[in-house]
Amino acid sequence: MSEVAGEPALKGGPATRPAQISLRADAWGLACSRNGKIVATVVEAPGGDRVIQVLDLTTGNVLGNADTGRNTGIPVFSADGKKLALVYAGGMFSGPPLWVRLWDVTGGGDLKNLRQLQ
């Protein structure tokens, strides 16, 4: 029986090492999908805007990203992993106090069909 870090292999398949990826130093907020295969984080793009990135935890590759303007917030996956929301504070003196941007997450990790909720 093969072992990883002194732990026995799981039934039904060989032992695997935990994924290890590096996040950018400017990463803001982190969300992991329920199945543990992808994560989302907000990072700074050229010009000062920010993008939300979806990363594959197995390879560390960027699967998809979407512009968030200058908004930094907390990414959150839906329970089924098919939606990704970015929750952030609105205007201090006018406008709604909380905004939510919502994307559909495709099977490949791309972000599509942006909706903005107030």
C-alpha positions as CSV (number, residue, x, y, z in Angstrom):
1,M,0.0,0.0,0.0
2,S,1.5,3.4,-1.0
3,E,1.6,6.2,1.5
4,V,1.8,10.0,1.4
5,A,3.2,11.9,4.4
6,G,2.9,8.8,6.5
7,E,-0.9,8.4,5.8
8,P,-2.3,5.3,4.1
9,A,-3.7,5.5,0.6
10,L,-7.4,6.1,0.2
11,K,-9.5,3.1,-0.9
12,G,-10.2,2.8,-4.5
13,G,-7.1,4.6,-5.9
14,P,-3.5,5.5,-5.4
15,A,-2.4,8.1,-2.9
16,T,-1.9,11.6,-4.3
17,R,0.1,14.5,-3.0
18,P,-1.8,17.6,-2.0
19,A,-1.8,20.3,-4.6
20,Q,0.7,23.1,-4.0
21,I,0.3,26.4,-5.9
22,S,1.7,29.8,-5.4
23,L,-0.6,32.8,-5.2
24,R,0.5,36.2,-6.3
25,A,1.6,38.6,-3.5
26,D,-1.3,41.0,-4.4
27,A,-4.0,38.2,-4.1
28,W,-7.1,39.5,-2.3
29,G,-9.6,37.1,-0.9
30,L,-9.6,33.4,-1.7
31,A,-12.5,30.9,-2.3
32,C,-12.2,27.2,-2.9
33,S,-14.8,25.2,-4.8
34,R,-16.7,22.6,-2.8
35,N,-15.1,19.8,-4.9
36,G,-11.6,21.2,-4.1
37,K,-10.5,21.4,-7.7
38,I,-10.5,25.1,-8.3
39,V,-9.9,28.3,-6.3
40,A,-10.8,31.9,-7.1
41,T,-8.9,35.1,-6.0
42,V,-8.8,38.8,-6.9
43,V,-5.5,40.2,-8.2
44,E,-4.3,43.5,-9.6
45,A,-4.2,43.9,-13.4
46,P,-2.0,46.3,-15.3
47,G,-3.3,49.9,-15.0
48,G,-4.6,49.4,-11.4
49,D,-7.8,47.6,-12.2
50,R,-8.5,44.2,-10.7
51,V,-9.4,40.8,-12.1
52,I,-10.9,37.7,-10.5
53,Q,-8.9,34.6,-11.4
54,V,-10.0,31.0,-11.3
55,L,-7.0,28.6,-10.8
56,D,-6.8,24.8,-11.2
57,L,-5.5,23.4,-7.9
58,T,-3.9,20.4,-9.7
59,T,-1.7,22.4,-12.1
60,G,-1.8,26.0,-10.8
61,N,-2.9,27.2,-14.2
62,V,-5.3,30.1,-14.7
63,L,-8.5,28.6,-16.1
64,G,-10.4,31.9,-16.5
65,N,-10.6,35.5,-15.3
66,A,-12.9,38.4,-15.4
67,D,-12.6,42.2,-14.9
68,T,-13.8,43.6,-11.6
69,G,-12.9,47.2,-12.4
70,R,-11.2,48.8,-9.3
71,N,-13.3,46.6,-7.0
72,T,-11.7,44.4,-4.5
73,G,-13.9,42.0,-2.7
74,I,-14.4,38.5,-1.4
75,P,-15.0,35.7,-3.9
76,V,-17.5,33.0,-3.0
77,F,-18.5,29.8,-5.0
78,S,-22.1,28.5,-4.9
79,A,-22.5,25.1,-3.3
80,D,-22.7,23.4,-6.6
81,G,-19.6,25.3,-8.0
82,K,-21.5,26.5,-11.0
83,K,-21.6,30.2,-9.9
84,L,-19.0,32.5,-8.5
85,A,-19.9,35.8,-6.7
86,L,-17.7,38.7,-5.8
87,V,-19.1,40.6,-2.8
88,Y,-17.7,44.1,-2.2
89,A,-18.6,47.3,-0.4
90,G,-20.5,50.0,-2.4
91,G,-20.3,53.8,-2.2
92,M,-19.6,55.3,1.2
93,F,-22.0,58.3,0.7
94,S,-24.4,57.2,-2.0
95,G,-25.5,54.1,-3.8
96,P,-26.1,50.7,-2.3
97,P,-23.8,49.7,0.6
98,L,-23.2,46.2,-0.9
99,W,-22.7,45.0,-4.4
100,V,-22.5,41.5,-5.8
101,R,-21.1,40.5,-9.2
102,L,-22.2,37.0,-10.3
103,W,-20.7,34.8,-13.0
104,D,-21.5,31.4,-14.3
105,V,-18.4,29.0,-14.0
106,T,-18.1,26.7,-17.0
107,G,-16.8,23.2,-16.8
108,G,-13.4,24.5,-17.9
109,G,-13.3,27.2,-15.2
110,D,-14.2,30.2,-17.5
111,L,-16.4,33.0,-16.1
112,K,-19.4,33.9,-18.3
113,N,-22.7,35.8,-18.2
114,L,-21.8,38.6,-15.7
115,R,-24.7,39.9,-13.6
116,Q,-24.5,42.7,-11.1
117,L,-26.8,42.8,-8.1
118,Q,-27.4,45.8,-5.7
